[in-house]
Amino acid sequence: MKVSQALKLVSIKPPSGSRTSRRLERCRTIDDVRLAAKRRLPRPVFDYVDGGADSEDSLRNNTDALGRYHYLPRVLTDVGNPDLSATILGRKTAVPLGFAPTGYTRMIDPRGEPAVARAAARAGIPYVLSTMASTSLEDLAEAAGMNSADLWFQLYVWKDRALTLELVRRAWASGYRVLEVAVDTAVTGNRLRDVRNGLTIPPALSLRSLADIGSRPGYWAGMLAGPALTFANVKDRSSGYSVDNIGQQFDPGVTWEDLDTLRQAWPGKLVLKGPIGPADAKRAQSLGVDGVHLSNHGGRQLDRTLAPVELVRPVRAAVGEDFAILVDSGIRHGSDVATAIALGADACMVGRAYLWGLVGGGQEGVEHVADLLTGQFRRTLQLLGMASVEELRAAGPGLLAPRC
């Protein structure tokens, strides 16, 4: 090859766009986004997002389980313009994806939940606000703009049942259309990274953790300039919930009777969220629940649980087709979404991935995560020979083979 020919292969462009845009452009995968967030966050805060319970077996198994499936694609099919849209609990979305609830999001980045909700609205997907959010459900609805946002609310059942029902009423009055009831937090999981870092409730930070936090002045500058961190959905309660007592407020005695009460109180779609097996999914269906969100809390609660994706097929067999199945925990690539849909899920939810994007670039970083997953899902769909999400669901059993 001549020098002149070689030079034509070299493409050197001057930097363009903002610093944030350039940083995000270098992130070609969710793993890249994670590493970018790790460089910017103090280690205790990064571990809070990244870690799991006890030996973190569930955390590892969540991603490993998705990789156990191999594809047998269809060929000679027209996939020039695939339809990525899906219907999730009665509403059409741009892609079978949503943003799962995460607590205390403004501790990760001061732009917090409003940035995530706006990014979800731009991507045409739902966003679930946590009871433990650092933005109130009313403020989020106002910030996101209910005309374009598909907002859901995730509920923890409190010992104070009056507060529980008050949250339900507030969510409906603010325009949230889906209520997710979390059923995997009878007690808090033993998250050893947080214990070792002292990032517990109440906090007990070690000297090493304090030194690491101090080494990230950019993080603290942003936190000091942002809104105060509170449990925003209960901050006005006269009983004074705080980091010292918040973990004691959830009721470990919640039963199916409580779920029946919530079904009567909530006029919209109702979803049960947790590591739900076929028998419990069937029982929830009999009580008028509209779907299940299969989740082991990202491996942060009970260790050594089945990966949620391993529950999709048996739960679908138990509840039939007219019942929503969402799945999270371990979703890191658009191909993971395709695998879950082929197994029988309606959609996937992600949490850690968008938090890492939020650290890297606020709303723009979260949008980048949605764009990455959407692009990867589109390519996987096309390479599988599938022209739509509906076709992927129908053909799913013939497309997947478990790894031997």
KEMI-783200 format. One record per residue (C-alpha): chain; residue number from 1; residue in one letter; x, y, z. Coordinates in steps of 0.1 Angstrom, whole numbers, m for minus. Example, Ala and Ser with C-alpha at 12.3 -4.5 7.8 and 13.67 -1.06 7.14 Angstrom:
// residues 2
{r "A", 1, "A", {123, m45, 78}},
{r "A", 2, "S", {137, m11, 71}},
This chain:
// residues 404
{r "A", 1, "M", {0, 0, 0}},
{r "A", 2, "K", {13, 34, m9}},
{r "A", 3, "V", {16, 62, 17}},
{r "A", 4, "S", {m10, 83, 0}},
{r "A", 5, "Q", {m35, 53, 1}},
{r "A", 6, "A", {m27, 47, 38}},
{r "A", 7, "L", {m33, 84, 46}},
{r "A", 8, "K", {m68, 82, 32}},
{r "A", 9, "L", {m76, 55, 58}},
{r "A", 10, "V", {m67, 79, 86}},
{r "A", 11, "S", {m96, 100, 99}},
{r "A", 12, "I", {m86, 126, 125}},
{r "A", 13, "K", {m114, 150, 134}},
{r "A", 14, "P", {m111, 179, 157}},
{r "A", 15, "P", {m130, 177, 190}},
{r "A", 16, "S", {m166, 188, 187}},
{r "A", 17, "G", {m195, 191, 211}},
{r "A", 18, "S", {m194, 196, 248}},
{r "A", 19, "R", {m170, 178, 271}},
{r "A", 20, "T", {m198, 156, 283}},
{r "A", 21, "S", {m208, 147, 248}},
{r "A", 22, "R", {m172, 137, 240}},
{r "A", 23, "R", {m170, 116, 271}},
{r "A", 24, "L", {m202, 98, 263}},
{r "A", 25, "E", {m192, 93, 227}},
{r "A", 26, "R", {m163, 71, 240}},
{r "A", 27, "C", {m187, 49, 259}},
{r "A", 28, "R", {m197, 22, 233}},
{r "A", 29, "T", {m212, m3, 258}},
{r "A", 30, "I", {m229, m2, 292}},
{r "A", 31, "D", {m196, m15, 307}},
{r "A", 32, "D", {m179, 16, 293}},
{r "A", 33, "V", {m205, 37, 310}},
{r "A", 34, "R", {m200, 19, 343}},
{r "A", 35, "L", {m162, 24, 342}},
{r "A", 36, "A", {m167, 61, 334}},
{r "A", 37, "A", {m190, 64, 365}},
{r "A", 38, "K", {m164, 45, 386}},
{r "A", 39, "R", {m138, 71, 378}},
{r "A", 40, "R", {m161, 100, 389}},
{r "A", 41, "L", {m177, 86, 420}},
{r "A", 42, "P", {m162, 81, 455}},
{r "A", 43, "R", {m156, 44, 461}},
{r "A", 44, "P", {m183, 41, 488}},
{r "A", 45, "V", {m209, 57, 466}},
{r "A", 46, "F", {m199, 36, 435}},
{r "A", 47, "D", {m200, 4, 457}},
{r "A", 48, "Y", {m235, 14, 469}},
{r "A", 49, "V", {m247, 12, 433}},
{r "A", 50, "D", {m225, m16, 421}},
{r "A", 51, "G", {m226, m41, 450}},
{r "A", 52, "G", {m249, m69, 461}},
{r "A", 53, "A", {m258, m89, 492}},
{r "A", 54, "D", {m234, m112, 511}},
{r "A", 55, "S", {m212, m132, 487}},
{r "A", 56, "E", {m228, m114, 457}},
{r "A", 57, "D", {m236, m148, 441}},
{r "A", 58, "S", {m270, m135, 430}},
{r "A", 59, "L", {m253, m104, 415}},
{r "A", 60, "R", {m230, m125, 394}},
{r "A", 61, "N", {m257, m151, 385}},
{r "A", 62, "N", {m280, m124, 371}},
{r "A", 63, "T", {m256, m116, 342}},
{r "A", 64, "D", {m243, m152, 339}},
{r "A", 65, "A", {m278, m166, 334}},
{r "A", 66, "L", {m285, m143, 304}},
{r "A", 67, "G", {m253, m155, 288}},
{r "A", 68, "R", {m263, m192, 291}},
{r "A", 69, "Y", {m286, m189, 261}},
{r "A", 70, "H", {m273, m192, 225}},
{r "A", 71, "Y", {m292, m181, 194}},
{r "A", 72, "L", {m304, m200, 163}},
{r "A", 73, "P", {m313, m171, 140}},
{r "A", 74, "R", {m337, m172, 111}},
{r "A", 75, "V", {m323, m163, 77}},
{r "A", 76, "L", {m336, m148, 44}},
{r "A", 77, "T", {m362, m126, 62}},
{r "A", 78, "D", {m369, m89, 55}},
{r "A", 79, "V", {m355, m70, 85}},
{r "A", 80, "G", {m349, m37, 68}},
{r "A", 81, "N", {m372, m18, 90}},
{r "A", 82, "P", {m378, m37, 122}},
{r "A", 83, "D", {m407, m26, 146}},
{r "A", 84, "L", {m391, m22, 180}},
{r "A", 85, "S", {m423, m10, 197}},
{r "A", 86, "A", {m440, m30, 224}},
{r "A", 87, "T", {m472, m27, 245}},
{r "A", 88, "I", {m465, m26, 283}},
{r "A", 89, "L", {m495, m28, 305}},
{r "A", 90, "G", {m518, m13, 279}},
{r "A", 91, "R", {m495, 15, 267}},
{r "A", 92, "K", {m473, 15, 236}},
{r "A", 93, "T", {m436, 21, 241}},
{r "A", 94, "A", {m408, 27, 216}},
{r "A", 95, "V", {m389, m4, 228}},
{r "A", 96, "P", {m396, m31, 253}},
{r "A", 97, "L", {m375, m14, 280}},
{r "A", 98, "G", {m381, 7, 311}},
{r "A", 99, "F", {m362, 24, 339}},
{r "A", 100, "A", {m366, 5, 372}},
{r "A", 101, "P", {m369, 22, 406}},
{r "A", 102, "T", {m338, 32, 424}},
{r "A", 103, "G", {m337, 49, 458}},
{r "A", 104, "Y", {m319, 81, 469}},
{r "A", 105, "T", {m309, 88, 433}},
{r "A", 106, "R", {m296, 123, 441}},
{r "A", 107, "M", {m269, 107, 462}},
{r "A", 108, "I", {m255, 94, 429}},
{r "A", 109, "D", {m258, 127, 411}},
{r "A", 110, "P", {m276, 159, 422}},
{r "A", 111, "R", {m297, 160, 389}},
{r "A", 112, "G", {m314, 129, 402}},
{r "A", 113, "E", {m348, 115, 393}},
{r "A", 114, "P", {m360, 144, 371}},
{r "A", 115, "A", {m331, 139, 347}},
{r "A", 116, "V", {m339, 102, 345}},
{r "A", 117, "A", {m376, 108, 340}},
{r "A", 118, "R", {m370, 133, 312}},
{r "A", 119, "A", {m346, 108, 295}},
{r "A", 120, "A", {m372, 81, 297}},
{r "A", 121, "A", {m398, 103, 282}},
{r "A", 122, "R", {m374, 112, 253}},
{r "A", 123, "A", {m368, 75, 247}},
{r "A", 124, "G", {m405, 67, 248}},
{r "A", 125, "I", {m402, 43, 277}},
{r "A", 126, "P", {m416, 42, 313}},
{r "A", 127, "Y", {m398, 53, 345}},
{r "A", 128, "V", {m407, 39, 379}},
{r "A", 129, "L", {m402, 63, 409}},
{r "A", 130, "S", {m392, 46, 441}},
{r "A", 131, "T", {m408, 53, 475}},
{r "A", 132, "M", {m373, 60, 486}},
{r "A", 133, "A", {m367, 86, 460}},
{r "A", 134, "S", {m349, 119, 467}},
{r "A", 135, "T", {m376, 137, 446}},
{r "A", 136, "S", {m412, 136, 457}},
{r "A", 137, "L", {m437, 120, 433}},
{r "A", 138, "E", {m455, 154, 429}},
{r "A", 139, "D", {m423, 172, 421}},
{r "A", 140, "L", {m413, 146, 396}},
{r "A", 141, "A", {m446, 146, 378}},
{r "A", 142, "E", {m443, 184, 374}},
{r "A", 143, "A", {m407, 183, 364}},
{r "A", 144, "A", {m411, 155, 339}},
{r "A", 145, "G", {m443, 168, 323}},
{r "A", 146, "M", {m471, 142, 325}},
{r "A", 147, "N", {m481, 149, 289}},
{r "A", 148, "S", {m450, 130, 276}},
{r "A", 149, "A", {m438, 109, 306}},
{r "A", 150, "D", {m450, 74, 314}},
{r "A", 151, "L", {m445, 75, 351}},
{r "A", 152, "W", {m451, 45, 375}},
{r "A", 153, "F", {m447, 44, 413}},
{r "A", 154, "Q", {m430, 17, 433}},
{r "A", 155, "L", {m445, 12, 468}},
{r "A", 156, "Y", {m430, m2, 499}},
{r "A", 157, "V", {m456, m12, 524}},
{r "A", 158, "W", {m450, 7, 556}},
{r "A", 159, "K", {m459, m2, 592}},
{r "A", 160, "D", {m479, 30, 591}},
{r "A", 161, "R", {m507, 18, 569}},
{r "A", 162, "A", {m522, 53, 567}},
{r "A", 163, "L", {m490, 65, 551}},
{r "A", 164, "T", {m490, 36, 527}},
{r "A", 165, "L", {m525, 44, 515}},
{r "A", 166, "E", {m517, 81, 514}},
{r "A", 167, "L", {m488, 74, 490}},
{r "A", 168, "V", {m511, 54, 468}},
{r "A", 169, "R", {m536, 83, 467}},
{r "A", 170, "R", {m509, 108, 460}},
{r "A", 171, "A", {m495, 87, 431}},
{r "A", 172, "W", {m529, 84, 414}},
{r "A", 173, "A", {m537, 121, 419}},
{r "A", 174, "S", {m503, 130, 404}},
{r "A", 175, "G", {m510, 110, 372}},
{r "A", 176, "Y", {m490, 79, 378}},
{r "A", 177, "R", {m506, 50, 359}},
{r "A", 178, "V", {m489, 19, 373}},
{r "A", 179, "L", {m483, 9, 409}},
{r "A", 180, "E", {m456, m16, 416}},
{r "A", 181, "V", {m457, m32, 451}},
{r "A", 182, "A", {m422, m44, 462}},
{r "A", 183, "V", {m424, m77, 481}},
{r "A", 184, "D", {m387, m86, 486}},
{r "A", 185, "T", {m378, m62, 514}},
{r "A", 186, "A", {m391, m78, 546}},
{r "A", 187, "V", {m357, m69, 560}},
{r "A", 188, "T", {m328, m51, 543}},
{r "A", 189, "G", {m302, m73, 526}},
{r "A", 190, "N", {m267, m77, 540}},
{r "A", 191, "R", {m248, m55, 515}},
{r "A", 192, "L", {m212, m62, 527}},
{r "A", 193, "R", {m196, m35, 505}},
{r "A", 194, "D", {m217, m9, 522}},
{r "A", 195, "V", {m210, m23, 557}},
{r "A", 196, "R", {m172, m23, 550}},
{r "A", 197, "N", {m174, 12, 537}},
{r "A", 198, "G", {m196, 24, 565}},
{r "A", 199, "L", {m223, 35, 540}},
{r "A", 200, "T", {m250, 21, 562}},
{r "A", 201, "I", {m281, 34, 580}},
{r "A", 202, "P", {m270, 51, 602}},
{r "A", 203, "P", {m237, 59, 585}},
{r "A", 204, "A", {m204, 47, 601}},
{r "A", 205, "L", {m178, 59, 576}},
{r "A", 206, "S", {m143, 46, 580}},
{r "A", 207, "L", {m112, 68, 578}},
{r "A", 208, "R", {m104, 51, 545}},
{r "A", 209, "S", {m139, 58, 531}},
{r "A", 210, "L", {m137, 95, 542}},
{r "A", 211, "A", {m103, 98, 525}},
{r "A", 212, "D", {m117, 83, 493}},
{r "A", 213, "I", {m147, 106, 494}},
{r "A", 214, "G", {m124, 136, 499}},
{r "A", 215, "S", {m104, 126, 468}},
{r "A", 216, "R", {m134, 134, 446}},
{r "A", 217, "P", {m139, 171, 450}},
{r "A", 218, "G", {m160, 173, 418}},
{r "A", 219, "Y", {m185, 150, 433}},
{r "A", 220, "W", {m188, 170, 465}},
{r "A", 221, "A", {m190, 203, 446}},
{r "A", 222, "G", {m220, 190, 427}},
{r "A", 223, "M", {m237, 177, 458}},
{r "A", 224, "L", {m232, 209, 477}},
{r "A", 225, "A", {m247, 229, 448}},
{r "A", 226, "G", {m277, 206, 445}},
{r "A", 227, "P", {m309, 202, 465}},
{r "A", 228, "A", {m307, 187, 500}},
{r "A", 229, "L", {m309, 150, 502}},
{r "A", 230, "T", {m341, 138, 518}},
{r "A", 231, "F", {m365, 109, 516}},
{r "A", 232, "A", {m387, 133, 497}},
{r "A", 233, "N", {m420, 113, 496}},
{r "A", 234, "V", {m422, 113, 535}},
{r "A", 235, "K", {m402, 144, 544}},
{r "A", 236, "D", {m433, 163, 557}},
{r "A", 237, "R", {m444, 135, 581}},
{r "A", 238, "S", {m446, 147, 617}},
{r "A", 239, "S", {m429, 115, 629}},
{r "A", 240, "G", {m396, 126, 613}},
{r "A", 241, "Y", {m383, 99, 591}},
{r "A", 242, "S", {m345, 100, 587}},
{r "A", 243, "V", {m315, 78, 577}},
{r "A", 244, "D", {m314, 67, 613}},
{r "A", 245, "N", {m349, 52, 614}},
{r "A", 246, "I", {m361, 47, 578}},
{r "A", 247, "G", {m351, 11, 576}},
{r "A", 248, "Q", {m373, 2, 606}},
{r "A", 249, "Q", {m405, 16, 589}},
{r "A", 250, "F", {m411, m12, 563}},
{r "A", 251, "D", {m434, m39, 575}},
{r "A", 252, "P", {m420, m74, 575}},
{r "A", 253, "G", {m456, m87, 582}},
{r "A", 254, "V", {m471, m79, 548}},
{r "A", 255, "T", {m494, m106, 536}},
{r "A", 256, "W", {m517, m114, 506}},
{r "A", 257, "E", {m545, m96, 525}},
{r "A", 258, "D", {m525, m64, 523}},
{r "A", 259, "L", {m521, m69, 485}},
{r "A", 260, "D", {m559, m73, 482}},
{r "A", 261, "T", {m564, m40, 501}},
{r "A", 262, "L", {m540, m22, 477}},
{r "A", 263, "R", {m558, m37, 447}},
{r "A", 264, "Q", {m590, m21, 460}},
{r "A", 265, "A", {m573, 12, 467}},
{r "A", 266, "W", {m555, 16, 433}},
{r "A", 267, "P", {m576, 23, 402}},
{r "A", 268, "G", {m548, 18, 377}},
{r "A", 269, "K", {m526, m11, 367}},
{r "A", 270, "L", {m511, m31, 396}},
{r "A", 271, "V", {m478, m50, 395}},
{r "A", 272, "L", {m460, m72, 420}},
{r "A", 273, "K", {m423, m68, 421}},
{r "A", 274, "G", {m398, m94, 435}},
{r "A", 275, "P", {m384, m129, 430}},
{r "A", 276, "I", {m419, m143, 422}},
{r "A", 277, "G", {m423, m180, 412}},
{r "A", 278, "P", {m451, m195, 392}},
{r "A", 279, "A", {m474, m203, 422}},
{r "A", 280, "D", {m472, m168, 436}},
{r "A", 281, "A", {m476, m152, 402}},
{r "A", 282, "K", {m508, m173, 397}},
{r "A", 283, "R", {m521, m163, 431}},
{r "A", 284, "A", {m514, m126, 424}},
{r "A", 285, "Q", {m533, m130, 391}},
{r "A", 286, "S", {m563, m144, 409}},
{r "A", 287, "L", {m564, m113, 431}},
{r "A", 288, "G", {m566, m90, 401}},
{r "A", 289, "V", {m529, m80, 398}},
{r "A", 290, "D", {m521, m71, 362}},
{r "A", 291, "G", {m485, m83, 360}},
{r "A", 292, "V", {m453, m92, 378}},
{r "A", 293, "H", {m419, m75, 377}},
{r "A", 294, "L", {m395, m104, 382}},
{r "A", 295, "S", {m365, m91, 402}},
{r "A", 296, "N", {m341, m101, 429}},
{r "A", 297, "H", {m334, m64, 436}},
{r "A", 298, "G", {m303, m66, 414}},
{r "A", 299, "G", {m288, m91, 438}},
{r "A", 300, "R", {m290, m67, 467}},
{r "A", 301, "Q", {m315, m86, 489}},
{r "A", 302, "L", {m314, m124, 493}},
{r "A", 303, "D", {m282, m139, 480}},
{r "A", 304, "R", {m282, m173, 461}},
{r "A", 305, "T", {m315, m166, 444}},
{r "A", 306, "L", {m324, m177, 409}},
{r "A", 307, "A", {m317, m151, 383}},
{r "A", 308, "P", {m351, m134, 374}},
{r "A", 309, "V", {m346, m143, 337}},
{r "A", 310, "E", {m347, m180, 348}},
{r "A", 311, "L", {m382, m174, 361}},
{r "A", 312, "V", {m397, m160, 329}},
{r "A", 313, "R", {m406, m193, 312}},
{r "A", 314, "P", {m422, m210, 342}},
{r "A", 315, "V", {m441, m179, 352}},
{r "A", 316, "R", {m454, m174, 317}},
{r "A", 317, "A", {m465, m210, 316}},
{r "A", 318, "A", {m484, m205, 348}},
{r "A", 319, "V", {m502, m172, 340}},
{r "A", 320, "G", {m508, m174, 303}},
{r "A", 321, "E", {m504, m147, 277}},
{r "A", 322, "D", {m527, m120, 290}},
{r "A", 323, "F", {m506, m111, 320}},
{r "A", 324, "A", {m476, m87, 320}},
{r "A", 325, "I", {m442, m101, 328}},
{r "A", 326, "L", {m414, m76, 333}},
{r "A", 327, "V", {m378, m86, 342}},
{r "A", 328, "D", {m348, m68, 356}},
{r "A", 329, "S", {m314, m77, 372}},
{r "A", 330, "G", {m284, m83, 350}},
{r "A", 331, "I", {m297, m65, 319}},
{r "A", 332, "R", {m265, m50, 303}},
{r "A", 333, "H", {m270, m52, 266}},
{r "A", 334, "G", {m298, m51, 240}},
{r "A", 335, "S", {m292, m88, 234}},
{r "A", 336, "D", {m302, m94, 270}},
{r "A", 337, "V", {m335, m77, 262}},
{r "A", 338, "A", {m340, m99, 231}},
{r "A", 339, "T", {m333, m130, 252}},
{r "A", 340, "A", {m358, m121, 278}},
{r "A", 341, "I", {m385, m113, 252}},
{r "A", 342, "A", {m378, m146, 234}},
{r "A", 343, "L", {m383, m164, 268}},
{r "A", 344, "G", {m417, m148, 272}},
{r "A", 345, "A", {m412, m115, 289}},
{r "A", 346, "D", {m430, m84, 278}},
{r "A", 347, "A", {m402, m60, 286}},
{r "A", 348, "C", {m370, m55, 306}},
{r "A", 349, "M", {m362, m29, 332}},
{r "A", 350, "V", {m327, m15, 340}},
{r "A", 351, "G", {m315, 4, 371}},
{r "A", 352, "R", {m277, 4, 376}},
{r "A", 353, "A", {m272, 11, 339}},
{r "A", 354, "Y", {m290, 44, 339}},
{r "A", 355, "L", {m275, 54, 373}},
{r "A", 356, "W", {m240, 50, 357}},
{r "A", 357, "G", {m252, 72, 328}},
{r "A", 358, "L", {m265, 98, 351}},
{r "A", 359, "V", {m231, 101, 367}},
{r "A", 360, "G", {m214, 104, 334}},
{r "A", 361, "G", {m237, 131, 320}},
{r "A", 362, "G", {m269, 138, 337}},
{r "A", 363, "Q", {m300, 135, 315}},
{r "A", 364, "E", {m277, 133, 284}},
{r "A", 365, "G", {m259, 103, 300}},
{r "A", 366, "V", {m292, 85, 307}},
{r "A", 367, "E", {m303, 92, 272}},
{r "A", 368, "H", {m270, 77, 260}},
{r "A", 369, "V", {m277, 45, 279}},
{r "A", 370, "A", {m312, 42, 264}},
{r "A", 371, "D", {m298, 48, 229}},
{r "A", 372, "L", {m271, 21, 235}},
{r "A", 373, "L", {m296, m5, 246}},
{r "A", 374, "T", {m321, 4, 219}},
{r "A", 375, "G", {m294, 2, 191}},
{r "A", 376, "Q", {m281, m31, 204}},
{r "A", 377, "F", {m316, m45, 206}},
{r "A", 378, "R", {m324, m34, 170}},
{r "A", 379, "R", {m293, m50, 157}},
{r "A", 380, "T", {m299, m82, 176}},
{r "A", 381, "L", {m335, m83, 163}},
{r "A", 382, "Q", {m323, m79, 128}},
{r "A", 383, "L", {m296, m105, 131}},
{r "A", 384, "L", {m321, m130, 145}},
{r "A", 385, "G", {m342, m125, 114}},
{r "A", 386, "M", {m371, m110, 134}},
{r "A", 387, "A", {m390, m80, 120}},
{r "A", 388, "S", {m409, m71, 152}},
{r "A", 389, "V", {m410, m76, 190}},
{r "A", 390, "E", {m443, m95, 185}},
{r "A", 391, "E", {m425, m119, 161}},
{r "A", 392, "L", {m397, m123, 185}},
{r "A", 393, "R", {m421, m134, 213}},
{r "A", 394, "A", {m439, m158, 190}},
{r "A", 395, "A", {m407, m174, 176}},
{r "A", 396, "G", {m388, m173, 209}},
{r "A", 397, "P", {m387, m211, 217}},
{r "A", 398, "G", {m371, m219, 184}},
{r "A", 399, "L", {m345, m191, 186}},
{r "A", 400, "L", {m329, m200, 219}},
{r "A", 401, "A", {m308, m229, 229}},
{r "A", 402, "P", {m293, m232, 264}},
{r "A", 403, "R", {m255, m234, 265}},
{r "A", 404, "C", {m243, m269, 274}},
